[in-house]
Amino acid sequence: MSKRRNKRIEEVLKEELSKIIHKEANLMPEVLITLTKIEVASDIKTAKVWISVFPEKDRAKAMQQLQKQLPYFQYLLVKKMNMKWVPSIRLVDDISEEEAEKIEVLIQNQ
């Protein structure tokens, strides 16, 4: 599969999935969900979606709720996207910003 096609699928998937999550997710109003990265497999059967949750204290609960609603999100995504095969979504908790903050604090404390 061409890399250009995969990149385009990633872009469209990110756009559509973010709309679905922001519209359909049953989360507390003060929780902010961000799709930070999407990686589609070369065979386009699976896609990893990295999600960042703010505030941190609500991360576990929000991720649990998103995992619970994932089949419904997948259903809506299949209806929305005009593709023969829509990748199966796997949510991944993105903690890279927290790790970067820890590194910054360590550097500043030296």
Z-matrix of the N, CA and C atoms (Angstrom, degrees):
N
C 1 1.446
C 2 1.524 1 108.18
N 3 1.281 2 117.51 1 142.56
C 4 1.456 3 120.59 2 -177.46
C 5 1.521 4 110.86 3 -74.82
N 6 1.318 5 115.03 4 146.03
C 7 1.465 6 120.44 5 179.52
C 8 1.521 7 110.75 6 -66.30
N 9 1.310 8 116.10 7 -34.52
C 10 1.466 9 119.95 8 179.40
C 11 1.530 10 111.01 9 -62.55
N 12 1.319 11 116.48 10 -40.95
C 13 1.464 12 120.70 11 178.99
C 14 1.526 13 110.11 12 -66.71
N 15 1.319 14 116.88 13 -42.61
C 16 1.460 15 120.28 14 177.78
C 17 1.521 16 111.74 15 -60.52
N 18 1.329 17 116.75 16 -42.27
C 19 1.466 18 120.74 17 179.23
C 20 1.531 19 110.42 18 -62.66
N 21 1.305 20 116.55 19 -41.88
C 22 1.468 21 120.92 20 179.45
C 23 1.530 22 110.81 21 -64.78
N 24 1.328 23 116.49 22 -41.63
C 25 1.463 24 120.86 23 177.53
C 26 1.525 25 109.83 24 -62.98
N 27 1.331 26 117.18 25 -42.11
C 28 1.460 27 121.42 26 178.02
C 29 1.527 28 111.49 27 -60.13
N 30 1.324 29 116.33 28 -43.51
C 31 1.469 30 120.74 29 179.91
C 32 1.529 31 111.52 30 -63.34
N 33 1.316 32 116.74 31 -47.70
C 34 1.465 33 121.11 32 -178.86
C 35 1.533 34 110.15 33 -66.60
N 36 1.317 35 116.16 34 -41.77
C 37 1.451 36 120.81 35 179.07
C 38 1.527 37 111.23 36 -62.19
N 39 1.320 38 116.69 37 -42.40
C 40 1.462 39 120.77 38 179.19
C 41 1.524 40 110.98 39 -63.21
N 42 1.311 41 116.10 40 -44.10
C 43 1.464 42 120.88 41 -179.59
C 44 1.528 43 111.26 42 -63.60
N 45 1.324 44 116.70 43 -49.77
C 46 1.466 45 120.49 44 -176.25
C 47 1.530 46 112.13 45 -69.82
N 48 1.317 47 116.61 46 -41.93
C 49 1.465 48 119.97 47 -179.21
C 50 1.524 49 111.20 48 -67.43
N 51 1.323 50 117.71 49 -36.94
C 52 1.465 51 119.42 50 178.14
C 53 1.524 52 110.57 51 -65.57
N 54 1.322 53 117.25 52 -39.30
C 55 1.469 54 120.36 53 175.96
C 56 1.524 55 111.10 54 -61.74
N 57 1.320 56 115.67 55 -45.06
C 58 1.470 57 120.42 56 -179.29
C 59 1.517 58 110.97 57 -63.10
N 60 1.326 59 117.33 58 -46.74
C 61 1.466 60 120.76 59 -178.20
C 62 1.520 61 110.72 60 -63.76
N 63 1.316 62 116.97 61 -45.05
C 64 1.455 63 118.92 62 -178.44
C 65 1.531 64 112.97 63 -67.79
N 66 1.312 65 116.38 64 -27.69
C 67 1.461 66 119.74 65 -179.51
C 68 1.526 67 112.00 66 -87.57
N 69 1.321 68 117.41 67 -39.17
C 70 1.461 69 121.45 68 -168.79
C 71 1.529 70 115.70 69 -105.07
N 72 1.324 71 118.67 70 -16.37
C 73 1.465 72 120.12 71 -176.10
C 74 1.525 73 110.79 72 -68.91
N 75 1.307 74 115.65 73 133.97
C 76 1.464 75 121.58 74 178.61
C 77 1.522 76 108.94 75 -93.39
N 78 1.319 77 116.08 76 75.52
C 79 1.459 78 121.44 77 -179.16
C 80 1.517 79 109.88 78 -116.32
N 81 1.317 80 115.29 79 165.31
C 82 1.459 81 119.88 80 176.31
C 83 1.533 82 108.77 81 -64.23
N 84 1.331 83 117.47 82 145.72
C 85 1.469 84 120.07 83 -176.53
C 86 1.525 85 114.33 84 -62.38
N 87 1.327 86 118.17 85 -26.05
C 88 1.466 87 119.72 86 -178.25
C 89 1.532 88 113.66 87 -84.08
N 90 1.326 89 117.80 88 -3.02
C 91 1.457 90 121.97 89 -179.88
C 92 1.528 91 109.67 90 -88.83
N 93 1.332 92 115.63 91 129.58
C 94 1.466 93 122.03 92 178.70
C 95 1.524 94 109.13 93 -108.57
N 96 1.316 95 115.97 94 123.18
C 97 1.463 96 123.04 95 179.83
C 98 1.524 97 108.49 96 -108.59
N 99 1.338 98 115.91 97 131.12
C 100 1.457 99 120.96 98 178.12
C 101 1.524 100 109.63 99 -129.51
N 102 1.323 101 116.59 100 130.48
C 103 1.457 102 121.05 101 172.67
C 104 1.517 103 106.60 102 -85.44
N 105 1.317 104 117.22 103 109.64
C 106 1.457 105 120.52 104 -173.82
C 107 1.522 106 113.20 105 -89.20
N 108 1.327 107 116.68 106 -32.34
C 109 1.463 108 119.12 107 -176.71
C 110 1.517 109 109.25 108 -157.61
N 111 1.320 110 115.27 109 146.77
C 112 1.462 111 120.99 110 173.84
C 113 1.526 112 107.60 111 -131.77
N 114 1.309 113 114.47 112 134.75
C 115 1.463 114 120.54 113 179.37
C 116 1.524 115 108.47 114 -128.15
N 117 1.319 116 116.29 115 112.53
C 118 1.461 117 121.96 116 -179.51
C 119 1.526 118 108.47 117 -94.90
N 120 1.323 119 115.77 118 134.01
C 121 1.462 120 121.01 119 178.45
C 122 1.523 121 109.92 120 -64.12
N 123 1.318 122 116.50 121 156.55
C 124 1.466 123 120.57 122 -176.61
C 125 1.530 124 112.40 123 -62.77
N 126 1.342 125 117.45 124 -27.18
C 127 1.471 126 119.95 125 178.17
C 128 1.534 127 112.35 126 -88.65
N 129 1.327 128 117.33 127 0.75
C 130 1.471 129 125.54 128 177.33
C 131 1.529 130 112.79 129 61.14
N 132 1.313 131 117.94 130 22.91
C 133 1.465 132 119.87 131 178.79
C 134 1.523 133 112.18 132 -92.29
N 135 1.317 134 117.18 133 -26.11
C 136 1.460 135 120.45 134 -179.34
C 137 1.525 136 110.20 135 -133.94
N 138 1.331 137 114.22 136 156.58
C 139 1.459 138 120.06 137 176.83
C 140 1.525 139 108.72 138 -144.52
N 141 1.330 140 115.32 139 131.41
C 142 1.460 141 120.80 140 173.82
C 143 1.521 142 107.46 141 -93.05
N 144 1.321 143 115.43 142 131.98
C 145 1.464 144 121.26 143 -179.77
C 146 1.530 145 107.81 144 -120.36
N 147 1.347 146 115.62 145 114.78
C 148 1.456 147 120.56 146 178.29
C 149 1.519 148 108.77 147 -86.14
N 150 1.331 149 115.41 148 129.77
C 151 1.456 150 121.20 149 -176.63
C 152 1.518 151 109.97 150 -123.15
N 153 1.329 152 114.20 151 133.44
C 154 1.450 153 121.67 152 176.26
C 155 1.523 154 108.08 153 -108.51
N 156 1.342 155 115.93 154 135.97
C 157 1.467 156 121.31 155 -177.78
C 158 1.529 157 108.62 156 -120.80
N 159 1.331 158 114.92 157 132.72
C 160 1.460 159 120.63 158 175.46
C 161 1.514 160 108.33 159 -129.45
N 162 1.269 161 121.21 160 132.11
C 163 1.459 162 131.16 161 3.68
C 164 1.529 163 111.67 162 -78.19
N 165 1.318 164 114.81 163 156.72
C 166 1.468 165 121.60 164 -175.52
C 167 1.518 166 113.18 165 -59.34
N 168 1.320 167 116.12 166 -34.58
C 169 1.475 168 119.59 167 -176.05
C 170 1.533 169 111.98 168 -63.44
N 171 1.315 170 117.64 169 -21.87
C 172 1.466 171 121.49 170 -179.62
C 173 1.525 172 113.29 171 -99.30
N 174 1.330 173 117.00 172 6.45
C 175 1.467 174 120.83 173 -174.97
C 176 1.521 175 112.69 174 -59.34
N 177 1.321 176 117.52 175 -51.60
C 178 1.465 177 120.43 176 -175.10
C 179 1.532 178 111.21 177 -60.99
N 180 1.304 179 116.26 178 -44.95
C 181 1.465 180 120.31 179 -179.23
C 182 1.530 181 111.16 180 -65.61
N 183 1.333 182 116.70 181 -42.03
C 184 1.461 183 120.63 182 179.95
C 185 1.529 184 111.22 183 -65.69
N 186 1.328 185 116.86 184 -43.63
C 187 1.470 186 119.85 185 179.72
C 188 1.533 187 110.68 186 -64.42
N 189 1.326 188 116.28 187 -38.49
C 190 1.458 189 120.26 188 178.20
C 191 1.535 190 110.18 189 -63.00
N 192 1.312 191 116.64 190 -43.05
C 193 1.462 192 121.25 191 179.38
C 194 1.536 193 111.20 192 -65.60
N 195 1.334 194 116.54 193 -41.55
C 196 1.473 195 119.96 194 178.75
C 197 1.526 196 110.80 195 -64.85
N 198 1.336 197 117.10 196 -41.05
C 199 1.467 198 120.45 197 177.89
C 200 1.532 199 110.52 198 -61.72
N 201 1.316 200 115.57 199 -38.59
C 202 1.464 201 121.05 200 179.82
C 203 1.535 202 111.11 201 -64.86
N 204 1.334 203 116.61 202 -37.25
C 205 1.463 204 121.21 203 -178.00
C 206 1.535 205 113.22 204 -90.46
N 207 1.311 206 117.72 205 -2.40
C 208 1.465 207 121.19 206 -175.66
C 209 1.535 208 114.18 207 -55.16
N 210 1.333 209 120.62 208 -43.11
C 211 1.476 210 118.39 209 177.88
C 212 1.528 211 113.02 210 -58.80
N 213 1.324 212 116.93 211 -37.83
C 214 1.469 213 120.67 212 177.85
C 215 1.527 214 110.60 213 -67.36
N 216 1.343 215 116.91 214 -42.26
C 217 1.467 216 120.53 215 177.15
C 218 1.527 217 110.35 216 -61.09
N 219 1.331 218 115.98 217 -40.78
C 220 1.467 219 120.81 218 179.33
C 221 1.532 220 109.76 219 -63.07
N 222 1.306 221 117.31 220 -42.08
C 223 1.465 222 122.25 221 177.94
C 224 1.532 223 110.81 222 -59.61
N 225 1.329 224 116.18 223 -48.37
C 226 1.467 225 120.27 224 179.54
C 227 1.528 226 111.38 225 -63.46
N 228 1.317 227 115.94 226 -36.79
C 229 1.463 228 120.58 227 179.56
C 230 1.525 229 111.19 228 -65.38
N 231 1.302 230 116.90 229 -41.55
C 232 1.471 231 121.37 230 178.38
C 233 1.525 232 110.17 231 -62.32
N 234 1.337 233 116.51 232 -41.47
C 235 1.467 234 120.07 233 178.56
C 236 1.527 235 111.67 234 -66.48
N 237 1.329 236 116.95 235 -34.63
C 238 1.461 237 121.66 236 -173.47
C 239 1.538 238 112.67 237 -80.91
N 240 1.324 239 116.17 238 -41.77
C 241 1.469 240 119.62 239 -174.96
C 242 1.521 241 110.01 240 -83.93
N 243 1.305 242 114.78 241 142.90
C 244 1.449 243 121.30 242 -178.15
C 245 1.528 244 109.01 243 -101.87
N 246 1.341 245 115.79 244 71.56
C 247 1.460 246 121.61 245 -178.00
C 248 1.525 247 109.70 246 -134.66
N 249 1.328 248 115.20 247 155.53
C 250 1.455 249 119.55 248 177.48
C 251 1.524 250 110.15 249 -66.96
N 252 1.355 251 116.80 250 -45.88
C 253 1.456 252 122.66 251 176.73
C 254 1.514 253 109.07 252 -125.40
N 255 1.294 254 115.45 253 125.76
C 256 1.462 255 120.73 254 174.45
C 257 1.528 256 106.08 255 -99.82
N 258 1.335 257 117.37 256 130.91
C 259 1.466 258 119.67 257 -177.45
C 260 1.530 259 112.68 258 -60.00
N 261 1.313 260 114.81 259 145.90
C 262 1.460 261 121.32 260 174.23
C 263 1.532 262 107.44 261 -76.86
N 264 1.319 263 116.96 262 129.04
C 265 1.460 264 122.54 263 -172.94
C 266 1.521 265 111.22 264 -88.84
N 267 1.330 266 115.11 265 137.12
C 268 1.469 267 122.13 266 172.65
C 269 1.523 268 107.44 267 -126.93
N 270 1.313 269 117.51 268 120.61
C 271 1.456 270 121.55 269 -178.89
C 272 1.521 271 110.86 270 -84.76
N 273 1.348 272 114.99 271 137.55
C 274 1.459 273 122.09 272 178.75
C 275 1.518 274 107.64 273 -127.70
N 276 1.320 275 116.41 274 133.64
C 277 1.465 276 121.55 275 179.13
C 278 1.525 277 108.99 276 -76.32
N 279 1.326 278 116.46 277 118.63
C 280 1.470 279 121.77 278 -178.86
C 281 1.525 280 109.62 279 -91.07
N 282 1.323 281 115.45 280 110.40
C 283 1.461 282 120.27 281 -179.90
C 284 1.528 283 111.30 282 -111.44
N 285 1.306 284 117.52 283 17.47
C 286 1.465 285 120.56 284 -175.55
C 287 1.526 286 112.51 285 -64.09
N 288 1.333 287 118.24 286 -35.06
C 289 1.466 288 120.17 287 -179.99
C 290 1.522 289 111.07 288 -67.82
N 291 1.318 290 117.52 289 -38.79
C 292 1.452 291 120.47 290 178.34
C 293 1.527 292 110.51 291 -65.94
N 294 1.339 293 116.06 292 -39.47
C 295 1.461 294 120.22 293 177.67
C 296 1.529 295 110.40 294 -64.24
N 297 1.326 296 117.18 295 -40.66
C 298 1.466 297 120.95 296 178.51
C 299 1.525 298 110.61 297 -64.19
N 300 1.334 299 117.09 298 -38.82
C 301 1.472 300 120.98 299 177.47
C 302 1.516 301 111.05 300 -62.52
N 303 1.333 302 117.05 301 -43.12
C 304 1.464 303 121.09 302 178.98
C 305 1.525 304 110.97 303 -61.46
N 306 1.324 305 116.33 304 -40.82
C 307 1.466 306 120.74 305 179.72
C 308 1.524 307 110.26 306 -66.20
N 309 1.325 308 117.23 307 -42.13
C 310 1.468 309 121.12 308 177.92
C 311 1.521 310 111.32 309 -60.57
N 312 1.316 311 116.98 310 -43.61
C 313 1.469 312 121.49 311 178.70
C 314 1.516 313 110.57 312 -62.00
N 315 1.322 314 116.55 313 -42.36
C 316 1.473 315 120.44 314 178.47
C 317 1.518 316 111.69 315 -63.16
N 318 1.329 317 116.26 316 -40.42
C 319 1.467 318 120.47 317 -179.61
C 320 1.528 319 110.30 318 -67.85
N 321 1.315 320 117.58 319 -41.50
C 322 1.460 321 121.56 320 -179.50
C 323 1.523 322 112.07 321 -68.06
N 324 1.322 323 117.38 322 -29.98
C 325 1.467 324 120.71 323 -178.74
C 326 1.527 325 113.10 324 -79.85
N 327 1.297 326 119.40 325 -5.81
C 328 1.471 327 120.92 326 -179.71
C 329 1.491 328 111.83 327 -79.41
